[in-house]
Structures are given as structure tokens and as C-alpha cells.
Amino acid sequence: MTFEEFYAEQLPAMKSAEEMLLRIADQYVLAAEDGRMIQPVIYCTSRIKSPDSALQKLERCGWEKNRSAALTELYDIIGLRIVCSFIDDVYQVSDWLKARPEFEVDEIKDYIAFPKPNGYRSLHLKVRIREGPSSGFRAEIQIRTIAIDFWATLEHQLKYKQEIEHETLIRKELKRCADEIASVDLSMQTIRDLICDGWSMDRKDGNPRDSLLRV
């Protein structure tokens, strides 16, 4: 089933919502990079959930398998992923998004402070669009570090394989990797803070390059 067949007349408004979320993310990137030594956002991706994926999720959750249920029950029918450099950046992006007038945040799920059992760490904002042709549509914004995005991409591919040998061992190893990546994220945050503190001090003295040589 194609996107046009499943979402029908709702598809243009869904695409408009997707484009709006990407524009908002771009606005943050432009505002935050001004005067910053290290860019806070690595990249952004977006998508409208495929009909097959939507129907499978509706079935798993026990909802009716149709377009109306997909639009009213699935918060992630429209998705935006913002991949950041550091953990602090994740929370700064989140705070900035929560203040946007274009949508309201219905729910926040902080899987960084409270990781999922498999080790997944990310910050999810469930939002409802307030204005424009997409008013009323819901979307999910995922914000995570590039380190955990690497892990989550591979974990997602492995999870949806039909048959996995040694599944228990593999899931245990994935959890171990997730914990190690979280530790690396914290270490990289500490290194960034040390570098940026020195850089900021040298900017006040008019020597922004010297700090990079000393750290």
C-alpha cells in the first residue's frame, strides 16, 4: 500500500507538518551555532510512518487497523530525530523546543535519565501542532547523542530480523554496549566542558585559539 493510498487527503498536511518540524530544527541550529566552538546538532532526519509500519504498530497495540486510528492513536506517525554532539545539547534543544509556539508538548519521556531495559537512551517529546494546515496533527521528536544514535540504528536492525541465533546473548551484549556508550558520552561531555571553559576565558582575553593548544 502506498502513502497516497493509506493517508489519502491527509498526506499533504502530514508533509507540511514534517517540513515545519525540520524548519524549526534548522532555526535552532542557526541560533545555537553563533559563537559556539563545537556545533550542538550533527544532523536531523524526519519521516512519515510507512503504512505497513503503522498497521503493524496498530495491531501490536490492539487498535483498529485503519487510517483514522493511525492518525489519532499513533504519536509517532510523523517523526523528527535530532542528533546532537553531547548530552547537554540534548537537553538544551529540548528546552528550546518546549518554548516554541507552533506546537504544544503533551508528554516528555526521558530515557537518558531513565534508560529502557535494553539500554536505549534518548529524549522523546510528544507534540501536537497548534497552527497552520497541519493543526491538530501529532508528532514525536527524538533527541539523542550521535553515540547512542549509532547504537540505536544497529539495535533496530537486529531487533527486526526474523530469526536470531543466540538471541539472549546478543541482547545482553547490546545492553553492555549501550552502557559503555553512555559512559563514553559522559566522558566526552567532560572533555568538551574543559575545552569550552578554557576557550570562553580566552575569548574574553582576545585569544580564542590559545586554549585549544593548551588543553
N, C-alpha and C positions, 0 to 999 in steps of 0.2 A: 504494500500500500504506500502510495506517495504522500508527501507532506500536504500537497494540494488536495488530495482525496480525503485525507483524515481531518485536517484542520479547516478545510473549505474557506468560507468567507472570513474566518478569524485569522488566517495566516498573515495577511498584510499588517494587521495591528500587532501581531506577535513579533514580526520582523522589526516593526517600528520600536517596540519595547526593547528588543535586543540591541538595536542601534543606539537607543538612548542610553542604555547602561554602559555601552562601550564609550560613548562620548563623555559621560560623567567620569569614567575611569581615566580617560585621556586628560581631562581637566585637572585631576589630582596630580597626574604625572607632571604636567607642565608647571603647576603651582609648587609642588614639593621639590622639584629638581633645581629651582632657583636658589643658588648659593650652597647647594649640597655637594659634598665631595664624592659621595657614593650614591648612585641612583637608588631610590627606595623601591621602585617597581621594575621587575625584569621584563615581564610581558603580561598581556591579558588575552584571554580567549573567551569565546561565547558560543552558545549553541541553543537551538530549539530541539527539544527532545524528539527523537525519531518516533514515528507511530508504533513501530514494533516494541521499542523500549518502553513507551508509555503504556501500551497494552499489557506488557509483561508485569510492569510495576502495579498497575491496577489489579491484575489478577492476584499477585502476591499479597496485596493489602486487603483483598476481599471486596473491592469496589466493582461497580459495573464497568464493563469494558467498552466504553464509547467516548466520543469526543467531549461531551458535556462533563462527564466525570473527570476526564483528564484535565480539563481547564479549571474545574472547581476544587478538585482534591489534591492535585499534584503541585506542590510549591516549586519544584524544580523543572517545571515544564519549559521555562526559559531559564537559562543558566549563564552566569558570568563567573569566570575564575580569574583572580588577580594574584599573580605570583610575585612575591616580594623577596628582597635580599635578606632581611633579618626579621627576627621575631617582633622587635619593637615596631618595625614598619607595618607589620600586620595589624597591630592594634591602632596605630596612627591612621591607617587607611580606614579601618572600621569606624573610628570616631568621626572622621571626616564624612563618611557616607551616611552615618546616622543623622547628621545635621542637614542633609540635603532636602530641599523642599519638594523635589519631584516624586518622592515616594516615602512611605512610612514603613518602619521596621516593625513587623509583627512578632518576630521571635529571633533570638540570638542563641546559637549553640556553640559553645567554646570548647572544642575538642583539643585545644592546646593546653588549657588548664586542666581539663578532664578528658584525657585521651580515650578513644574507643578501646575495647579489649584487645583488638588486633594491633594496637599501636598507632593507629591513624590520628594525626594531629592537624587540625585546621580550624578556622573560624568561619561559621556559616551565618549569614544574615538572610532571613526570610522576609521579603519585602513585598509591598503592594503599591503599584503605581497609582499616583494621585491625579495626574493631568495628561492632557493630550489624547490622541487617538487610541492610546493603549491604557487609558484609565481603567482601573479595576483589575488588570492582569497582575498575576503574581509571578515572582521570580526568586531564585536563590542565588546569592552571591557568596562564593567561596574564596577565602583569602588565606594563603599559606606561603610558607617559605619555599624557595626553589629546591632546597634539600628534600623536604617532605613531598614536594610535587613529583620529584624523581621516583621516590619510593611508591607513592600512591598510584602513579601511572603503571608501574610494573605489577603492583599488587592487584590492580583492577584487571589487568590482562590475565593474570594467573587465576584469579577468582572465577572468571567466566569460562575457563577451559572445562570441557565436558567431563573428562576423566583425568585425575591427577594421582599418580603413584606417590606413596609416602606422604599423603596429604597432611597428616598430623605433624610430621617432622618439618615439612615445608612451612606450615603456618607458624610453628614455633620459631623457625629461623627468620621468617618475615617480621615477627614481633621483636626478636632480638635486634634485627637491622633497624627497625623503627626507633627503638630505644637508643641505639648508638647514634642514629641521625639526629635525634633530639638533643643528645649530649653535644654533638658537633655544632648544632645550631646555637646552643648557649655559649660554646667556646668562641665561635665566630662573632657573636654579639659582643662578647667581652673585648675581643681584639678590635672590632670596629669602634667601640666606645673609647678605647685607649688612643686609637689613631685620631678619631674626630675631636676628642678633647684637646689634644696637642695641636691639631690643625686650627681649631677655633681660637685657641690662645694666640697662635702665631698670626692669624688674620688680624687680630686686634693690634698686633705689633707691626703689621705691614709685611710679614714674612711668611706667606701661606705655604711655601714649598719646603721650608726648613724642617717642619715637623715630620714630613714623610721620610726624610733622611735619618732622623733620629730614632724613629720607632723600630 
